[in-house]
Amino acid sequence: MEGFDAESLPQIEAGFADVDAMVNEALSSTALPQSVRHTNDAGVTENLDARWLVLHPITHEFHHKGQLMMMARLLGYTFPEGQDSDLQFLPDVSQR
């Protein structure tokens, strides 16, 4: 997957399929439970599989990271082109 550069939807779909296969292989080699039964505060019960247990917190973090990046942009903060957005700090207000 290193250097993956897609130019079409089928190439993107193939890339996702490759990543899915890698995640499935990694999860099958762990001692995670196959599923966990969970009842939420509304009383809804569902079975969550190992894939969900691992990937949900990661994708949820991406969601909040996107929200923070959007708020920073709306407040006038810009990041240099090519800058990794995995920042552990916000730019100094004086840089606005």
C-alpha positions in Angstrom: 0.0 0.0 0.0 3.0 2.4 0.4 2.8 5.1 -2.2 -0.8 4.3 -3.2 -2.0 6.7 -5.8 -5.4 6.1 -7.2 -6.7 7.8 -10.4 -10.1 6.1 -10.6 -13.0 4.8 -8.4 -12.1 1.1 -9.1 -8.5 1.8 -8.0 -9.8 3.4 -4.8 -12.2 0.5 -4.2 -9.3 -2.0 -4.7 -7.2 0.0 -2.2 -10.0 -0.2 0.4 -10.3 -3.9 -0.3 -6.6 -4.4 0.3 -6.7 -2.4 3.6 -9.8 -4.4 4.7 -7.9 -7.6 4.0 -4.9 -6.4 6.1 -7.2 -5.4 9.0 -9.1 -8.7 8.9 -5.8 -10.6 8.9 -4.5 -8.5 11.9 -7.8 -9.0 13.8 -7.8 -12.7 13.2 -4.4 -13.1 14.8 -5.4 -11.4 18.1 -7.1 -12.6 21.2 -10.0 -10.1 20.8 -13.5 -11.5 21.5 -15.4 -12.3 18.2 -18.3 -10.2 19.5 -19.4 -8.3 22.6 -23.1 -7.8 23.5 -23.7 -4.1 24.5 -26.9 -2.3 25.7 -26.7 1.4 25.3 -28.4 4.1 27.5 -31.6 4.0 25.3 -31.9 0.2 26.0 -30.9 -0.9 22.5 -28.8 -4.1 22.6 -26.4 -4.9 19.8 -23.6 -7.3 19.1 -20.3 -5.5 18.3 -17.6 -7.5 16.5 -13.9 -7.2 16.9 -13.5 -5.1 13.8 -16.0 -2.5 15.2 -14.3 -2.5 18.6 -10.9 -1.6 17.1 -12.0 0.7 14.2 -14.8 2.7 15.8 -12.5 4.6 18.3 -10.1 5.4 15.5 -12.7 6.6 13.0 -14.4 8.6 15.8 -11.1 10.3 16.5 -10.8 11.2 12.8 -14.3 12.7 13.0 -13.4 15.0 15.9 -10.0 15.8 14.4 -11.8 17.0 11.3 -14.1 19.2 13.4 -11.2 20.8 15.2 -9.4 21.4 11.9 -12.5 23.1 10.4 -12.9 25.3 13.5 -9.3 26.3 13.4 -9.7 27.3 9.7 -12.8 29.2 10.4 -10.9 31.1 13.1 -8.3 32.1 10.6 -5.6 29.6 11.3 -3.9 28.1 8.2 -1.3 25.4 8.0 1.6 25.3 5.6 1.0 23.2 2.5 2.1 19.7 3.1 2.0 20.2 6.8 0.9 17.1 8.7 -2.3 17.8 10.5 -1.4 15.5 13.4 -0.3 18.5 15.4 0.1 18.3 19.1 -0.3 22.1 19.4 -2.2 24.9 17.7 -0.3 27.7 16.0 0.4 30.8 18.1 -2.4 33.4 17.8 0.2 35.9 16.7 0.7 33.9 13.5 -2.9 34.7 12.3 
